[in-house]
Amino acid sequence: QVQLVESGGGLVQPGGSLRLSCAASGSIFSIYAMGWYRQAPGMQREWVATITSGGSTSYADSVIGRFTISRDNAKTTVYLQMNNLKPEDTAVDYCTLRGARHYWGQGTQVTVSS
């Protein structure tokens, strides 16, 4: 089974930074692509970033240049470094592992407000 636990969300002022973490269970973590999605109130879940098993990254246009996805296979953890946060980044952020299907964590709340 796959279990994902997100952490690191919180309240931050515009222009601030947060680092999200997603801890994954399982010893085969390293073979899977990992990603981050987010969902703002009343909105559809939106793709944010992906990192492949080989370390290639991709980002949504809205976050490129501000966010960085990374992974530590030894810790079976994926990260999302979020810089220069904007109010429109306010959302619940979800980690996903792409295996036979997408697996999801419970999410962590990011609130950007002055």
Disulfide bonds with the S-S distance in Angstrom:
Cys22-Cys95 2.08
